[in-house]
Amino acid sequence: MKTGIIFDMDGTLWDSAKQVADAWSTITIERLGRRVTQEDMYRTMGMPMDELAKAIFPDHELSELLPIMEESGIVENDYLREHGACIYPDVVPVIKQLSQQYPLYIVSNCQAGYIEAFLEYYDLGAYFKDFTCFGENGKYKGDNIALIIERNSLDRGIYIGDIQADYDAAIAGGAEFIHAAYGFGSVSASVPKLNAFKELPVVLQNF
């Protein structure tokens, strides 16, 4: 049986809220007259980019916001590729360890280039077999989880995420779920949970 481990990004592998807010603000202050705050990001991270834009700037039309978000995303990706963000403790060694036992994947609702920036900065590209995101194909997280499972011929997919929407997407995409409880949110379902990323290998052994 081929079991794949699929990771969410924000609140699971790293916390980039401050870095993203600062990068976006270089654009939004000029274009919309308001900076993006770290609190804005914590409130909206995990949403698809179109929903996130409307949640932060509800008084503006989506048609106005999308090109601004696209430009902000380019600035953000460039910054993260060069500087990284707040990666959670033990992510790098645990990813390297797990890659010897499981094929690893990433699915996020982020913009195109965001996952690549993470992999490049931390030199983790060789440890992941595949990844995709909303910005790459316009599909929501549940559809992209299903896509990763299908195109990698997985018999079992296990999604690691931190918020209720991640759990919902995992179920919709045909995956099982482990809650990264150290992240940004809670999950109502009774599922295995991680209080720290380093617990993942042991949790997987017993899952």
Solvent accessible surface area in square Angstrom, and as a share of the most:
residue,aa,sasa,rsa
1,M,186,0.83
2,K,84,0.35
3,T,22,0.13
4,G,0,0.00
5,I,0,0.00
6,I,0,0.00
7,F,0,0.00
8,D,6,0.03
9,M,0,0.00
10,D,20,0.10
11,G,0,0.00
12,T,0,0.00
13,L,0,0.00
14,W,0,0.00
15,D,25,0.13
16,S,0,0.00
17,A,0,0.00
18,K,110,0.47
19,Q,31,0.14
20,V,3,0.02
21,A,3,0.02
22,D,57,0.30
23,A,8,0.06
24,W,3,0.01
25,S,3,0.02
26,T,86,0.50
27,I,21,0.11
28,T,0,0.00
29,I,90,0.45
30,E,137,0.62
31,R,117,0.43
32,L,24,0.12
33,G,63,0.61
34,R,89,0.33
35,R,110,0.40
36,V,0,0.00
37,T,45,0.26
38,Q,63,0.28
39,E,123,0.55
40,D,12,0.06
41,M,3,0.01
42,Y,86,0.33
43,R,133,0.48
44,T,1,0.01
45,M,18,0.08
46,G,21,0.20
47,M,67,0.30
48,P,13,0.08
49,M,22,0.10
50,D,33,0.17
51,E,80,0.36
52,L,8,0.04
53,A,0,0.00
54,K,70,0.30
55,A,31,0.24
56,I,3,0.02
57,F,8,0.03
58,P,89,0.56
59,D,136,0.71
60,H,51,0.23
61,E,123,0.55
62,L,60,0.30
63,S,91,0.58
64,E,75,0.34
65,L,0,0.00
66,L,76,0.38
67,P,76,0.48
68,I,12,0.06
69,M,6,0.03
70,E,121,0.54
71,E,57,0.26
72,S,0,0.00
73,G,3,0.03
74,I,103,0.52
75,V,49,0.28
76,E,3,0.01
77,N,12,0.06
78,D,77,0.40
79,Y,88,0.33
80,L,1,0.00
81,R,78,0.28
82,E,123,0.55
83,H,92,0.41
84,G,2,0.02
85,A,20,0.16
86,C,75,0.45
87,I,48,0.24
88,Y,36,0.14
89,P,102,0.64
90,D,59,0.31
91,V,1,0.01
92,V,41,0.24
93,P,78,0.49
94,V,10,0.06
95,I,0,0.00
96,K,78,0.33
97,Q,85,0.38
98,L,1,0.00
99,S,34,0.22
100,Q,153,0.68
101,Q,104,0.46
102,Y,42,0.16
103,P,27,0.17
104,L,0,0.00
105,Y,2,0.01
106,I,0,0.00
107,V,0,0.00
108,S,5,0.03
109,N,14,0.07
110,C,9,0.05
111,Q,24,0.11
112,A,55,0.43
113,G,15,0.14
114,Y,5,0.02
115,I,1,0.01
116,E,69,0.31
117,A,0,0.00
118,F,0,0.00
119,L,12,0.06
120,E,104,0.47
121,Y,93,0.35
122,Y,36,0.14
123,D,117,0.61
124,L,0,0.00
125,G,39,0.38
126,A,99,0.77
127,Y,64,0.24
128,F,17,0.07
129,K,145,0.61
130,D,29,0.15
131,F,54,0.22
132,T,0,0.00
133,C,4,0.03
134,F,30,0.12
135,G,37,0.36
136,E,89,0.40
137,N,56,0.29
138,G,50,0.48
139,K,89,0.38
140,Y,104,0.39
141,K,8,0.03
142,G,12,0.11
143,D,84,0.44
144,N,0,0.00
145,I,0,0.00
146,A,42,0.32
147,L,44,0.22
148,I,0,0.00
149,I,29,0.15
150,E,133,0.60
151,R,115,0.42
152,N,25,0.13
153,S,84,0.54
154,L,15,0.08
155,D,98,0.51
156,R,63,0.23
157,G,2,0.02
158,I,3,0.01
159,Y,0,0.00
160,I,0,0.00
161,G,0,0.00
162,D,2,0.01
163,I,34,0.17
164,Q,62,0.28
165,A,56,0.43
166,D,2,0.01
167,Y,47,0.18
168,D,73,0.38
169,A,11,0.09
170,A,0,0.00
171,I,95,0.48
172,A,83,0.65
173,G,8,0.07
174,G,62,0.60
175,A,7,0.06
176,E,65,0.29
177,F,5,0.02
178,I,0,0.00
179,H,16,0.07
180,A,0,0.00
181,A,35,0.27
182,Y,52,0.20
183,G,20,0.20
184,F,55,0.23
185,G,28,0.26
186,S,86,0.56
187,V,23,0.13
188,S,105,0.68
189,A,31,0.24
190,S,121,0.78
191,V,41,0.23
192,P,47,0.30
193,K,116,0.49
194,L,0,0.00
195,N,95,0.49
196,A,34,0.26
197,F,4,0.02
198,K,126,0.54
199,E,57,0.26
200,L,0,0.00
201,P,14,0.09
202,V,90,0.52
203,V,29,0.17
204,L,12,0.06
205,Q,128,0.57
206,N,122,0.63
207,F,68,0.28
